Amino acid sequence: MSESGSWCTIESDPGVFTELIQLIGVRGVQVEELYALDEKILDELKPVYGLIFLFKWRQGEKDDREPEKYYNIYFANQVINNACATQAIVSILLNCPDIEIGEELKNFKDLTQDFDSRMKGLALSNVDLIREAHNSFSRPEPIVLSEKRATENDDVFHFISYLPVDGVLYELDGLKNGPINLGPCDDSNWLSKVTPIIQKRIETYSKSEIHFNLLAVVKNRTEVFTEQINGLEKEKKELLNSPEQSEEIK
């Protein structure tokens, strides 16, 4: 780690985020863009580790929900500009035991596990690996997360994460004091529970507002399809070697 440097704006693109994940040492994970909150589409993408929602930040917007004070989840405040997309992704990666996060992220998590949320955010801003990977995608971008203090006339966009952890559905927003508990869930139903929550949030905006983006952090599709093919091959072999099949062949 070194003194915190600047973080550039990057394109909100699933291909960019997938490559960023690989650059920070994570394997077997990719990001897919969702064009609709459709149960069939979500089922086809399983396993889904978490969802990332981009929305237009509105100055002065009130949120009466109380963040949890005590929680069994890795939560970091966002203390750096232009990094909310990367932080939303890292929040999912650090909270999913099924993901192979790599040695550097694992060491970072172990080192900062007992820090408070602000110190976690400061530590995250100083991880050279993550910052350099993020900044490697620097380019002019139509959706800009502004460096200056936002006014009501500015278009400023923000990313938050949704994911299940230990039987609880959480919303992780680095600008809040802690995670938002959205209620109990399990791996089989959390997507159906989060869908109306995101939909309700979208509906609070005017019908003319179209700047939303929903991304899914999922298992690498090549690995998923390879596992499915191997499973079918195994079933085929077992069927051919079954006593019933052997009798028919005779």
Helices and strands as residue ranges (DSSP letters): H 14-23, E 29-34, H 39-45, E 48-57, H 84-93, H 103-112, H 117-125, H 128-135, E 156-165, E 168-172, E 180-184, H 190-203, E 213-219, H 221-240, H 243-249
